[in-house]
Amino acid sequence: MAKEATGIKLAVLGSGSRGNSIYIASSGAKVLVDAGFSCSQIEKRMERVGETLKGLDGIIISHEHQDHLKGAATLIKRYKIPLYISQKTLEASNISLPNPNRKRIINAGSPFSIADLCFHPFSLPHDASDPLGFVVQLNNIKVGIALDFGFPSKLVEQKLRHCSALVLECNHDPEMLMLGPYPWEVKQRIMSRLGHLSNIDLTELLRKILTNRVKFLLLAHLSQTNNHPRLAIESCNAVLQEMNNNKTKIIVAQQEQPSQLLHII
């Protein structure tokens, strides 16, 4: 990859119950965190942000649910790249690896590097085998990523401090969920401590971790049935106003199209 100005490039290629994938790049590395769309769809979304999968250095999988895993096997085969995945997630995913040598086992609490990017995996409370969040670090720049978690644990709070950008779940509005069409057992799962984060829970987390240092706050995994971008933005804006924070830009990650390509320096 050609040398560029020091910093991290970030784009959420899409986020929601039908697919999730995040592009992270530096002057030395190009990485996908999750690959929950088909290979061809990820290629198209990369083109839309002005990037290409050529020279991709790896795919990191947060957990085995298909909306985070769907295109991984094809991408690995087509681009001959490593898969970074925990052992428990690998076993639960039943993913077919064309070359076992491309497997890289990762563990919560054990940082690993891909070229000049350092990834710090940490455990998330979610109903999967070994769900992980990540802090991606390049020198003093940190990007926190936490999707699919049911409540903001102390560990999550600790790991997501001091970031320059955050990609965080903002799944549902509790009232919309309760009044919505989902069966009661599904509503219970979503609301549980191993389910998905509500707008209210996210605001509680933001009050503890958000500072003027955070340039971008990307709201991810919004439910198209049980949430609305306006409600999510209003909840987060209220926290920014409480903190007199006019530095952080809120961006809602969408299911059908990628976010803009952000440059974090």
Buried (B, 14 or more C-beta within 10 A) or exposed (E): BEEEEEBBBBBBBBBBBBBBBBBBBBBBBBBBBBBBBBBEBBBEBBEEBEBEBEEBBBBBBBBBBEBBBBBBBBBBBBBEBBBBBBEBBBEBBEBEBEEEEBBBBBBBEEEBEBBBBBBBBBBBBBBBBBBBBBBBBBEEBBBBBBBBBBBBBEBBEEBBBEBBBBBBBBBBBBEBBEEBEBEEEEBEBBBBEBBBBBBEBBBBBBEEBBEEBBBBBBBBBBBEEBBBBEBBBEBBBEBBEEBEBEEBEBBBBBBEEBBEBBBBE
